[in-house]
């Protein structure tokens, strides 16, 4: 007979089974918005419950969290049983964003004055170094290109695309161009480089109002225009022209081209001008001037003036008063010296003329030998012609005649080449000018107490000379009345 099963027993059995399967804890998780972190929370139902790391790891994988699982941290977490804390159970890999492109300037863009210490430790505060010279095709600035980044990975193992860097472009001004690779901005001319409103310019003419403490000294690769004055103690250097609309005090001016000073120069005994071109100034007083070409002025006063070509005084006064004036070709003035002035020195340098004369004499001697050689070669040529005629009329057989004729032809070619070379040397004539073309022209008065030197000859003016041309005739210094052709 079956055992009777009571209803109460059934209820007890159900309750016991439920007690066996009831979980001891709950696991939940949260993934950050960027999917780079996964957080795990543990809620204990049974206060005595314990977890092992694999349970959490398996849980994460069930929910697709497979990258960056922090196994060691999970193990430490389970061993410490500090379940009240939230656990960072997985971390993705942050993407590394690309770097933006940037413009790198290849010149100093700061506006601060840049003083340079000299070797002796002193600083010339007039050298502000405000002018940054560049040459044609120099690199002014360049682009550092965008750099690629690195993709990241989220906790689900999915890639996270990096953010690409931003590109940049040049903002170019006058006299610049972009290189073929579009990564360099270069100068299209010699000049000074400037950065204005984030734009790069190259100016081939440097313009200032004055040269003083505000601008400092100028050293420029192009031309310089100064609207005002150049103050004492400052310097202006330029590869191109220097044009000064005001006046120059005791300053230093140097140009590889022309210098023009509208209101004149008072050098104060220390100012100087050096130019590879012409120098033009209203007046020059107490200064040193050296020009590789011609000096033009209305007045030279107690100055040292040297010109490789000429010195020409123009205007109402056109006067040379005191000092030393030296040229190679022409000194032209209206008034030279005065009765109360200190001695005035005029010098015509004939060194180049003498050098050319020496070359001519040397060539004349050489040419005499060349003419003798030419005469010999012509005689040799004539003898060959005569021998060729004799062979032609001789009793030799045709074969021998042909061989001998060939030898004569070769000799004639050789001699004709030698004759051509001698004639070419004879045509290399050194041109020279007339000694009298090196002269002093005075359309007014040359006062006594003027000292004149023309080449190897000297002459002291003891009585005033009027309206005269003075030159070296080879034997003495000659003074003659001006012709209309002498007056410019």
C-alpha positions, 0 to 999 in steps of 0.5 A: 500500500502506498505511503500517504503523502500529506499536503503539508509535506508537499509544501515543505518540499517546494520551499526546500527546492526554492531555497536551493536555487535562490541566487546568493548575489546579483551582478550588473554592469554599466558601460560608459557613453564612449564605450571605453569603460565597463563598470561592474556592481555586485549586490549580495543576497547572501551576506556570506556569499563569495565570488570568483573572478571567472564568474565576473569574466564570464558574465562580461563575455556574455554581454559582449564585453571582450576587450581590455578585461582587467583580469588581475583587478577582478581577481584582487576585487574578489579576494578583497571581498569589498563588494560594496565598491564599483569595479572598473572591470574593462577598459578600452583603448583611447584613440590617439587623434591626429595632430593639426598641421601648423605653420612654422616661421623660419624667421624671428617673428618677435617684435622685441629689440634684438641687441647683440653683445660685441666681443668685448662685452659691450652692446651697441644700442643703435643696432636694434636688428629690426630688419630681417633680410632674405634672399630670393627663393629663401624659405620664409615659413613652412607647413608641418603637415597633419600627423595621422592618429591611431584608432582606439578599441572599445570594450566590445572590441569595436574600433574607434576611429581617431579624429583627423587633424586640421589642415592649414594654408599659407596667407601670403603677401607681396613678393612671395610664392608657394613651392611646388610641394605646397609646403613652403612659402618662399621669397620671390625677390631679395628684401626684408620679411615681415609678418603683418596680421598673420600675413608674410610679406617681402619688401624690396624697398625698406621705408622709414621716416627717420633713422634714429633711436626708434629705428636703430641702424639699418642693414638691408639687402634691397633699397632704402628710402628715408623720408626724413633725416639720418641722425648722427652716430647711426648707420644705413647700409643697403645693397640697393639705392639709398634715398634720403629726403632729409639731411644726413648728420655725422652718420655712416652711409654705405650702398652697393648702388647709388646714394641720393641726399636731398638736403645735404650732409654735414658729417661733423668730421665723422660722417662718411659715404661709401657707394659703388654707384653715384653719390648725389647730395645738395652739399657735403660738409666735413665728411668723407665720400668715396664713390666708384662712379661720380659725385654730384653736389652743389658744394663741397666744404672741407671734405675728403671726396674720392670718385673713380670717375668724376666729381661734378659741381652743379648749381648756382654756387658749384663750389669746392671750398677746402678739403681734398677732391680726387677723381680719375677723369674730371673735376668740374666746378664754378668756384674752387677755393676762396681767398679766406679759406684753408688750402683746397686740394684737387687731384686727378689720379692717372694711375689707370691711364698709366697702367693702360699706357704700360700695356700699350708699350708692352703690346707694341714690343710684343707686336713687333715680334709678332710681325716678324713671325708673320713675315716668316710664316708668309715666306714659308707659305710662298716657298711651299707654293713654289715647291708644289709648282716644281713637283707638278712639272717634274718627271715623277710618276703620278703616285709620288706626285700625289703623296708629295702634294698631300704633305704640302697641303698639310703643311699649308693648313698648319702654317695658315692656322699659325698665321691666323693666330698671329693676326688675332693677337695683333688685333688685340689692341688696348684702347686708351684715351687722350691724356688731355681728357683727364682735366679740371674745368672751372667755369668761374674762379680758381682762387690762389692757395689751391693745390693741383696734382694731375698724375705725376705733375703738381701745380700751386695756384699763386694767382686767381685763375678764371674760366679755365681748363687744366690738364697734364700734357705729358710734360707739364700742367697746362692751363687754357681758356675754356672752349664752348665744348668744355662746358656741360 
